[in-house]
Structure formats: C-alpha cells, structure tokens
C-alpha cells in the first residue's frame, strides 16, 4: 500500500523568502505549481529536492486555507488504499480521493490522531 515518505509540505506566508532560505541550505527547486483558491486568488506549491538523490522532497505552500505541516505518503494506488482502509477502526477520512495534476490525493487521520496525505496514482 504505502511505498515511501513522498514529502513534507511546509506552510509559509512568504514563499519567495522561504524558498531562498532552503536554497541556501543546499536544496534545489524541482518544480512549481499554482492553483486557484475559491475566491480566485492563486496559491503556490514549490517542490525542493535534497542533495541526497534517494531523499524525499520538501514542499513549500502558501495556501492560506492550510496552515499545518503535511506529511505525504506515496501509495501504489490512492483509491485502492482508501477502499482498503475505509471503515477501518479509528481511521477518519478528511478528504476522499480526488484527482490532481499528477494522480490522486486523499487525506486521513490515523488512529493515533496524526494526519497523512496519501498521494499517487
């Protein structure tokens, strides 16, 4: 089901300053995506790679609606993982699977109370 820690998404009010800081630490920009908020305002995601090739990514987000650190887990199949865990004791689904630019996403609260974003096909 879960293959690896895909990334940790860090909220920021100043994405330009945050990116500059992490670039000084040795990370490199891998990608950037802009998405609209409900009111038409845009928010940005910036993916940063670590020097270690096998490392997970750090992602910066200036989405004013999501102000918490997100741990993203790569799944073999998000919809299948959702189906297998749906109804499992203690698992609460915050967002059921939905399509994105690169596949699907679902958000769950695990029985221990931690929130995870499942990503993948």
N, C-alpha and C positions, 0 to 999 in steps of 0.2 A: 504494500500500500504506500507507505511513506518511504521515499528514497534518500532524501537528504535535507539539511537545512538550506533552503534556497537563498534567503536573505533576511536581514533585519532592516526594517523600514523605520527611519528616524524622522519625527516631525520637526519642522523648523519654520520660524517666521520669516527668516531671510535666507532663501535657498542659495543665492549668489555667494553670500559670505560663508555659509556652511560648506558649500562645495569648495570654495577657495581654501578653507581650513583643512579639509580632508585631503585635498590635492597636495598641500604642503606636507602632509604626513606620509605621502608616498602612494596614495590611491590614484587611480586613473579613471576618467569618465568613460563609461562603456556605452551608455545610451541615455536618451531623454524622451519623455512623453508628456504632452499637455492634454488635459481633459477638462471639460466644462463642468462647473457646479450647477446646481439647479437654477440659480439666478442669472446664468450666462457668464459669470466670472470664470476665468481659467485658473487651474492649479497645475503644478508640475511635479513630475517624478524624475529623479536623476539617479541612474544606476552607476555605482562606483565599484571598480574591481581592485582587489588587493594584489600586491606583487606575487604572492603565492598562487600559482595557476589553479590549483585544486580548491581554493578557498571559496566560500560563499560570498555573495555581494553585500554591500551596504547600499541602501536606497534612501535618498532624501525625499521628503514630501512636504509641500507647503499647503496641503489640503486643510483648510480651516475647520472642516467638519470632523476630522480625525486627528486628535491631539495626543495620541499614545504611541508608544513603540510597538510595532507589529513584528511578530516572528512568523515568517513564511516558510512553509514546509512543501517541498516538491513531492507530488503524488504521481503514481503511474497513470491514474485516471481519477480526476476530481469527482465526477459524477458517480463513479463506482464506489469510491471511498465514502462519499456521502450516503449512498444506498446501504453500504455495509454497516455504517455507524449510526444511521438514522434509527432512533428508538433505543439505542444502547443506554444502559443505566448511567445517569449522570452527565451525558453529553447534551449540551444545549446548542442549537443552531442559531446563530445570529444572522447569517445570510446564507440562503440556499444557493447551490451552484448557479453561476451566471457567466456569460461569455465575456471575454476581454480581447484585446488585440492579439494576445499570444496563446489563448486557450480558454481555460475556465478557472474560476475562483469560488471558494466557499469559505465561510468564517464560522468557527465553532468555539465554544467554551468547553474545555475538557473537565472531567470530574473533579480535578484539583483546583478548578477556578481559573486556570490560565487560558488565555485566548490565543488561538492559532489561525492563521490564514493559510488555507490549502490552495496551492496553485499547481497547474499542469494541464495536460490535455483533457 
